[in-house]
Amino acid sequence: MEFTKLHGLGNDYLFIDTAKYSVADPPALSRVMSHRHLGAGADGIILIEPGRNGADFSMRIFNADGSEAETCGNGIRCFAKYVYERGMTQKTDFVIDTLAGPNRVTLTVDHGVVNRVRSNMGKPKFDRAEIPMIGAPGKVLEEPIDVGGATMHVTCANIGNPHAVFFVEDATKVPLAEIGPKVEHHPAFPQRTNVEFVTVQDRNNVVMRIWERGSGITMASGSGSCGSALACMITNRTDRRVNVHLVYGTLTIEWADDGYVYQEGPATEVYTGTWQA
């Protein structure tokens, strides 16, 4: 079975075209292929499927632990690059269906190569029940939460998937492997959650590090960048257009006047290989 590895700022996925290769058990395949030492190594696998619900294509995302994700911002940019550069579409503006709903992408192309992708991540949700998070109705704004005996303050957003955001003095020094899983599996989050740590530099720039639900520490996250930016915006720390600085680069997040959240950044192809199923 042929697969292609692509990444968005280091958030890497293995792409499989299901029109060519049938995948009987995606969760099991993702667990073995994604293993950093015993497999091809990735944050998960992404299946390229025919469009549903009027979309041009459909995307299914399986994390490294085999769980299925609703959406993936970096993955969607890589998906757009994959299908365009292989001639599966000639459009530079098209729709990809996900479990979180349709995602419209707009490509910046130079001599047939996709350099950047802007995608519509949908309208955000902030009510506790929509995160989802256990507790009384209303927004979750810097709410105290016990994490392994320590009190931390969380702000939450859902942009197709759940995000728990913590504002810290230096996001680059947070012990992600220690704190991340405690928050991901916290009983307050019945569907688990992505976990972001954010340092605000000014009203247009933030630094973010992430523990992704189902994958652990990753170098970047498109939806995580959206969730982090939204948390900054609803607590009046930043303006509605923000540069989110990650380990290997920057994503631009905008909560536009139309109510939708847009993310824009690069997508990079690494290699194509053969998996001996």
Secondary structure as GFF3:
##gff-version 3
##sequence-region A 1 277
A	DSSP	beta_strand	2	8	.	.	.	ID=ss1
A	DSSP	beta_strand	11	17	.	.	.	ID=ss2
A	DSSP	alpha_helix	26	34	.	.	.	ID=ss3
A	DSSP	beta_strand	44	50	.	.	.	ID=ss4
A	DSSP	beta_strand	57	63	.	.	.	ID=ss5
A	DSSP	beta_strand	68	69	.	.	.	ID=ss6
A	DSSP	alpha_helix	73	85	.	.	.	ID=ss7
A	DSSP	beta_strand	93	98	.	.	.	ID=ss8
A	DSSP	beta_strand	101	110	.	.	.	ID=ss9
A	DSSP	beta_strand	113	122	.	.	.	ID=ss10
A	DSSP	three_ten_helix	128	130	.	.	.	ID=ss11
A	DSSP	beta_strand	143	147	.	.	.	ID=ss12
A	DSSP	beta_strand	150	158	.	.	.	ID=ss13
A	DSSP	beta_strand	162	167	.	.	.	ID=ss14
A	DSSP	three_ten_helix	171	173	.	.	.	ID=ss15
A	DSSP	alpha_helix	176	184	.	.	.	ID=ss16
A	DSSP	beta_strand	194	202	.	.	.	ID=ss17
A	DSSP	beta_strand	205	212	.	.	.	ID=ss18
A	DSSP	beta_strand	216	218	.	.	.	ID=ss19
A	DSSP	alpha_helix	222	234	.	.	.	ID=ss20
A	DSSP	beta_strand	241	246	.	.	.	ID=ss21
A	DSSP	beta_strand	249	255	.	.	.	ID=ss22
A	DSSP	beta_strand	261	266	.	.	.	ID=ss23
A	DSSP	beta_strand	268	274	.	.	.	ID=ss24
###
